[in-house]
Amino acid sequence: MKQLLQVQAQFLTCAPPPFLDPNLVAVKLIGVCSAHSKLRYAALIFAQLRNPNIFAWNSILKAYAQNNDWSHTLHYFNTLLSSPPAPDPDEYTFTSVLKACAGLVSVADGWKMHAVVAKAGFQSNLFVQNSLVDMYFKFGCPEVAQHLFDDMPLRDVVSWNTLVSGYSLGGDVESARRVFDQMVEKNVVSWSAMITGYARIGDLDSARLLFDTMPERNVVCWNAMIAGYAQNERYADAINLFREMQQTGCLEPNSVTLVSILSSCAHLGALDLGKWIDRFICRGGVELNLFLGNALADMYAKCGCIAEARRVFDKMQERDVISWSIIITGLAMHGHAEEAFACFLEMVECGLKPNEITFMGLLSACTHAGLVDKGLKYFYLMDQEYGITPKVEHYGCVVDLLSRAGRLAEAEDLINSMPIKPNVVVWGALLGGCRIYKDNERGERVVKQILELESEHSGSYVYLANVYASIGRLDDAANCRLMMQKNGVTKTPGCSWIEVNNTVHEFFMGDKSHPQADKIYSMVRELGLRMKVAGYKPKTDLVVHNIDEEEKEDALSTHSEKLAIAFGLISTSEGTTIRIVKNLRVCNDCHDAAKIISRIVGREIIVRDRSRFHQFKGGRCSCNDFW
């Protein structure tokens, strides 16, 4: 890029030699700018042309279209039409402009362009027809797209691929498969489109079957299958397939591959693999574009390395509202509320408008820090200052904020005044406050609201069972459990992940399936004895089953995060930080246990639960027991 800027400087300041067509130089430079997403430089180069020819016009249109800047694509096309000395558009002009209409889903502009195409005599041009078919699929008009395809006098593999992709992206995988099976000639794009279609509807078995039977694969095919796993929350499968791709030895992952894998690393807490990708980017000279930079920063933030996330953020040449929201949300999850607020102010000063995700991060920061008034200020700022209508998720965050602070009546009033119907998550936030502050009367009222919305909501049954157990009504608690079984209600099982030596290990409560289960349970027993000497008292009141105290203690000792911690201790060297990801909120007993374990073994233990990070060190937690 440095050399490009030097050539550009020469182009802008010195007249080219008479034998050299400036249009030819401009086309080459604009193409390179486009490949590096430097559209401002491309526009500067184009602006220096006194009489751009059609090749120059097409190069600037293509640059904007390829970088998804649809509005500027249409702007330049309108300029072309309104400039008297400008050349007539050709098929390459129309393909870029039709792509822009499709990208904007601007049906009115699309119809106009279709009319212009017909008037200009390009209705039967193969490239233009393919673009028209694609555009009408993007407009949600598959019948029109199919009609145009059927009327094509000549079709190539791109035509067929456009039809398969169109049906797949629209969710009509059955039609996509019918077209796919009719194709005489298939290429890797055909197979990838079909794999993507199956992945979009969650049919990963069919997607994998196609992937495994492909005659040949390129990086696009691998990306389609890896992204399918990641988008359907099968993160371990995505990582395993990535490792298979590496073992082929003939394919280098590109930025699309890395974004999917970084997303999987973020969800599983696979920090070692995420760090390897970071080094791969630096070693291989991979450009840290906007999407890759965001994915890398998000991975570090969700793996408990907020300083590394900020380093990546600071290194990014281009940042958008998502970039800033990642850092704000990451700071919030780590309990750094004041830094999150400062980052928000910095973002606004840069001229960027916050979005809904930004405010979720700010509200989350307030929740974890117990800053009720500040949270309410941000909540009202959304609409008053930025015209963002709060969604049910924002209301849920504010209800959670009020409930954690013990302002349960205000929280309930807010729910009852919501302009949109509250969902189970909103009522569940209030139920959490009722649990903390033992407001059983309000809690039973909230449970009724939740069960009306979702009769199989396990949390409500568990809450009632816990309430009954805590006041000695063990028979009623048992009845709640029986009712859950009768109604087919299942509690989401607690699950914890830990990465050791580049492998992610998964644990469930009472899990004995791990190859090292004997050693893990031996460590659990050893920790139990040492913890009691250090003052640990198991919170057996959390166990609602009608069993004796010793059995309750055993049940608590096999919670998934305790098993993961035990595995981490037997699998890593002394002093190594143990990092765990938990799918649910860490229970009070495991929280107390982790604090004591961090002190007696001299290790830092970082746990990311459903809502925030807990950094246990020397017998204390970064959340200050407020979570």
Summary of the structure (lengths in Angstrom):
residues: 627
radius of gyration: 29.0
end to end distance: 47.3
largest distance: 96.6
contacts: 2059
relative contact order: 0.04
helix: 67%
strand: 4%
